[in-house]
């Protein structure tokens, strides 16, 4: 009798363990089961540059930096069954359309961009309790965007879009001095007929406590390359320190004249 009870007790424990493993491990749904990320990237992209990269006809993109996404440094599509539901963020819609718009597809009813960001990155960020729902993920991203206030700080520093060309070192120095951390800055490399790279994306890194931190890893610490093949930014790369930087104010093909190039190197 005792052996029979022990037998049923062992079977019960086995089935309970199997059930818990299947139902509670909500973040191990992707091909890679390692989602132990260390930091978050808050990516801002410059809409004019996004439009330049797109084959679509971008009409009147915002003239301010908008949100590209909030990305853990490891893991993608951590739960493929946790689908995007726009009704969960309906009270955020005004801010979402203004600060996190789909630059390529300007229709107010388009939600594909947000769906992409949630399913690819939000499901991984959700391992953090403060981001463990769609409402929390999108609202906290909006909050971090407002806290960083990249648009305001760049204007105060005199870095404005237009016909002025900048040195990468100057932009890095200004941002590092303002924020006390080193961000990741990405540019669109010059085309064959161009002499300058185009400013495209600026990423700020946060700890799991949502405090700003350097995007670079300390020396001696291994760093996983953060690859984020997004909808339209696969051509962006970390800016070249030796090339001049163009910060475009409108959507147009920018071609450097020989006179402009000489003036730039004469004054920098």
C-alpha angles and dihedrals in degrees: 000000000000091000090052092052091048090050093053091044092054091047091050092051091049094052092045091051091049091050094049092048092052098045107034101043091082096153098057098077102109132081090259114059096194109096099150096131124179106199144016126232116215102200123201118188130197107238095211091057091045088055092048089056095048126088088211122092104259110201121198100337117199114280092222136067112275133194119273096177152293109258134183111224091239134039135032131208092006093175116025092183094058099088126191115263114190093197089070090066100036093120089054094052098106093054092039092056092047103040103022104035127158094248094191097048108039099185110123091224096058113109101160093105093055090044090053093049094048097046095043101038111003093063088058096043087052090078083082111080092223089059101034098121136045091249092052094044096052097037093048091049090053089049093052090048090055091045093053092045093189093174093055096045094049091051092049089051091053095246104137135161116256140079095325117107122213138203114240091229091059093052092047092048093050094048094045091049093047098046103026091230137081114253127198113251122196131192140188105247116239118268120234094274095042130085101194135062117234121236108241117154140015120194126195120198127222135191122234085265086059094246120141115260137169115282089216120080121238116260113276093025117110115240125202111222108249105228116181112173097192132182096276110357103078089114095059120102137172107291119262110244093212100052126081115250125232117205102193122212097194140022108270139114106270116214121182116225119215089246092054091049093050091049091051096053091042092058099037 
